[in-house]
Amino acid sequence: MRRRLAALLLLTLPAAAAAAGGLPRVMSTNLCADIVLLSLADPAQIVSVSAKSQDPVRSSLAGWAARFAPNTGSAEEVIAARPDVVLASRRWQARHQQALFERHGITVVTVPFANDWDGIFGSTRKVGAAIGRGEAAEALVAAVQARLGLLRGDAPGPSALYLRPNGGTAGADTHVDAVLQAAGLSNHAAQTGRKGWGRASLEEVVANPPALLVTSRMVHDTAYARAAHSRHPQMRAVAATRPTLALTHNDWGCSNWQLVEAAEELAAGLRRLPAAELRP
């Protein structure tokens, strides 16, 4: 902690050299906020990013993030760094007193965890406006919209069940649902009436199997490998007769513009599957 605080203190001297063209000095305190900041900000205005974003297992932008001072998201680090703006999650903001940062002239901007593309675009624009990079945000939104436009088909695609090793899945009103639809897939969990996050019903999956399974290499899933759900004989039997599209990166855990890359990867995997493998 002392080393991090020392590194952050160095970044405050001199203050005039820390931001480019009068832009606010910005610090982000969690991985999802880091991605948006690294994607939009002028490098000279970035004070610090969370240490998690510098882990290549967790983020595809780890190399870029490593150029900046790391933080663990503590209030002490924020006050020591003296940024103009802090990008944080709603949970982070709830743990700290807003008045404390206001006394130090620090504005906290909550980065929403959006459930759909419109929400992602709105969140991108919100951050862009807060850090004086509105034009960069609009350019990023336009680029993602163009990429999504190349993916979308007219007819609903085959049903896909997003499944984590512990049996977790995502229904309607989740960013996973938005990605599946963008990739040309129908969300099996949403089709069976599920909304939000939860566990896949083994009985429903066996009685009404999806055309394919979607899995992801999320860091926290390693702890779920001991869960019995994915090892159940009936679930294994379903998996053995259905193709699986496995996302190879870990950027799918945050609800931001990088989800278009997950959609593109799934769409490419879907195109490679022989039609005979996609059972109704």
Residue pairs with C-beta under 8 A, 6 or more apart in sequence:
1 72
1 74
1 76
1 77
4 69
4 70
4 71
4 72
4 77
5 76
5 77
5 80
7 69
7 70
8 47
8 48
8 69
8 71
8 77
8 80
8 81
9 80
9 81
11 18
11 47
11 48
11 69
11 81
12 18
12 80
12 81
12 82
15 25
15 82
18 25
18 44
18 45
18 47
19 25
19 42
19 44
19 45
19 84
20 42
20 44
20 45
21 42
22 132
23 41
23 42
23 44
23 45
23 131
23 132
23 133
24 45
24 83
24 84
24 85
24 130
24 131
24 132
25 45
25 47
25 82
25 83
25 84
25 85
26 37
26 41
26 45
26 46
26 47
26 83
26 84
26 85
26 86
26 87
26 131
27 46
27 47
27 48
27 49
27 71
27 78
27 81
27 83
27 85
27 86
27 87
28 34
28 36
28 37
28 48
28 49
28 50
28 53
28 86
28 87
28 88
29 50
29 71
29 73
29 78
29 86
29 87
29 88
29 89
29 92
30 50
30 52
30 73
30 88
30 89
30 92
31 50
31 52
31 53
31 58
31 59
31 253
31 254
32 89
32 111
32 113
32 253
32 254
32 255
32 256
33 50
33 87
33 88
33 89
33 111
33 127
34 49
34 50
34 52
34 53
34 59
34 61
34 65
35 53
35 59
35 61
35 251
35 254
35 256
35 258
36 87
36 111
36 123
36 124
36 127
36 256
36 257
37 46
37 49
37 87
37 127
37 131
38 46
38 49
38 53
38 61
38 64
38 65
39 61
39 140
39 256
39 257
40 124
40 127
40 128
40 131
40 133
40 136
40 137
40 140
41 131
41 133
41 136
42 133
43 67
45 131
45 132
46 68
47 68
47 69
47 81
47 83
48 68
48 69
48 70
48 71
48 77
48 81
48 83
49 65
49 68
49 69
49 70
49 71
50 70
50 71
50 72
50 73
51 70
51 71
51 72
52 58
52 59
53 59
53 61
53 62
53 65
54 62
54 65
54 66
54 70
55 62
56 62
56 63
57 219
57 250
58 219
58 250
59 65
59 250
59 251
60 249
60 250
60 251
60 258
69 81
71 77
71 78
71 81
73 88
73 92
75 96
75 100
75 101
78 86
78 101
78 106
79 100
79 101
79 104
79 106
82 104
82 105
82 106
83 106
84 105
84 106
84 107
85 106
85 107
85 108
85 109
85 130
85 131
86 101
86 106
86 107
86 108
86 109
87 109
87 111
87 127
87 130
87 131
88 108
88 109
88 110
88 111
89 110
89 111
89 113
90 110
90 112
90 113
93 108
93 110
96 108
98 108
101 107
101 108
107 130
109 126
109 127
109 130
111 123
111 126
111 127
112 119
112 122
112 123
112 126
112 255
113 175
113 254
113 255
114 120
114 122
114 123
114 175
114 255
114 256
115 173
115 174
115 175
115 177
115 178
115 255
116 173
116 175
116 177
116 178
117 144
117 148
117 178
117 182
119 255
120 144
120 175
120 178
120 255
120 256
120 257
120 259
121 141
121 144
121 145
123 255
123 256
124 137
124 140
124 141
124 256
124 257
125 134
125 137
125 138
125 141
127 133
127 137
128 134
128 135
128 136
128 137
128 138
128 140
129 137
140 257
141 257
144 257
144 260
147 260
147 264
148 182
148 260
148 263
151 182
151 183
151 184
151 263
151 264
151 267
152 182
152 184
153 184
156 186
157 183
157 184
157 185
157 186
157 270
158 185
158 186
158 210
158 211
158 212
158 270
158 278
159 185
159 186
159 187
159 188
159 191
159 210
159 211
159 212
160 180
160 185
160 186
160 187
160 188
160 210
160 211
160 212
160 213
160 214
160 245
160 266
161 169
161 188
161 189
161 200
161 205
161 210
161 212
161 213
161 214
162 169
162 170
162 176
162 180
162 187
162 189
162 213
162 214
162 215
162 216
163 169
163 200
163 213
163 214
163 215
163 230
164 215
164 216
164 218
164 221
164 224
164 230
165 221
165 224
165 225
165 227
165 229
165 230
166 199
166 221
166 224
166 227
166 229
166 230
167 199
167 200
167 202
167 227
167 229
167 230
168 197
168 198
168 199
168 200
168 224
169 189
169 194
169 197
169 198
169 199
169 200
170 176
170 177
170 187
170 189
170 196
170 197
171 177
171 187
171 189
171 190
171 192
171 193
171 194
171 195
171 196
171 197
171 198
172 187
172 189
172 190
172 194
172 195
172 196
173 195
173 196
174 196
174 197
175 255
175 259
176 187
176 252
177 187
177 189
177 190
178 259
179 252
179 259
179 262
179 263
179 266
180 186
180 187
180 214
180 266
181 187
182 259
182 260
182 263
182 267
183 262
183 263
183 264
183 266
183 267
183 270
184 267
184 270
185 212
185 214
185 266
185 270
188 210
189 200
192 201
192 204
192 208
199 229
200 229
202 229
202 232
202 234
202 235
205 235
205 238
206 234
206 235
206 238
209 238
209 241
209 242
209 279
210 242
211 242
211 278
211 279
211 280
212 242
212 243
212 244
212 245
212 270
212 273
212 277
212 278
213 239
213 242
213 243
213 244
213 245
214 244
214 245
214 246
214 247
214 266
215 244
215 245
215 246
215 247
216 246
216 247
216 250
216 252
216 253
216 262
217 246
217 247
217 248
217 249
217 250
218 250
218 252
218 253
219 250
219 253
224 230
229 235
230 236
241 279
242 279
243 273
243 277
243 278
245 266
245 269
245 270
245 273
247 262
247 265
247 266
248 265
249 261
249 262
249 265
251 258
251 259
251 261
251 262
252 258
252 259
252 262
